[in-house]
Amino acid sequence: MEWPRLRDLPLRPYDYAVFLVAILVIVAFSLLAYDRSGPPETVEIRSDGGDRVYSLQENRVITVPGPLGDTILEIRDGAVFFVESPCRDKICIAAGELTATGEWAACLPNRVFATVTGVPIAAEDGVDASTF
């Protein structure tokens, strides 16, 4: 017995409906995954020395110790960026300014991770998961 080839099988209307539903589900989950919070409010900096949270509204310079030495980050005008790092390739510095909720940069050799966070939408609207 020989299996039929895909090109020999005609697509039926329900096949198109399944494709459409699958695309809609992927788009919906993508939107939910990337739109989890409101405007940028804080930056979370994680390292071997612990986690720290700073407001993006206050300009400051932050020194974070790591296994290779000190990594220096700066918060200025609502943005955070790596200024100096002891790592070899300086990819964290090349990442530039982080300004939008969900953006992140890391100095992996020095184990320093920075991500911009915001106020959760549920907190702004007064609705949370317990409502449902």
Rosetta blueprint (number, residue, H / E / L):
1 M L
2 E L
3 W L
4 P L
5 R L
6 L H
7 R H
8 D H
9 L L
10 P L
11 L L
12 R L
13 P H
14 Y H
15 D H
16 Y H
17 A H
18 V H
19 F H
20 L H
21 V H
22 A H
23 I H
24 L H
25 V H
26 I H
27 V H
28 A H
29 F H
30 S H
31 L H
32 L H
33 A H
34 Y H
35 D L
36 R L
37 S E
38 G E
39 P E
40 P E
41 E E
42 T E
43 V E
44 E E
45 I E
46 R E
47 S E
48 D L
49 G L
50 G E
51 D E
52 R E
53 V E
54 Y E
55 S E
56 L L
57 Q L
58 E L
59 N L
60 R E
61 V E
62 I E
63 T E
64 V E
65 P E
66 G L
67 P L
68 L L
69 G L
70 D E
71 T E
72 I E
73 L E
74 E E
75 I E
76 R E
77 D L
78 G L
79 A E
80 V E
81 F E
82 F E
83 V E
84 E E
85 S L
86 P L
87 C L
88 R L
89 D L
90 K L
91 I H
92 C H
93 I H
94 A H
95 A L
96 G L
97 E L
98 L E
99 T L
100 A L
101 T L
102 G L
103 E L
104 W E
105 A E
106 A E
107 C E
108 L L
109 P L
110 N L
111 R L
112 V E
113 F E
114 A E
115 T E
116 V E
117 T E
118 G E
119 V E
120 P E
121 I H
122 A H
123 A H
124 E H
125 D H
126 G L
127 V L
128 D L
129 A H
130 S H
131 T H
132 F L
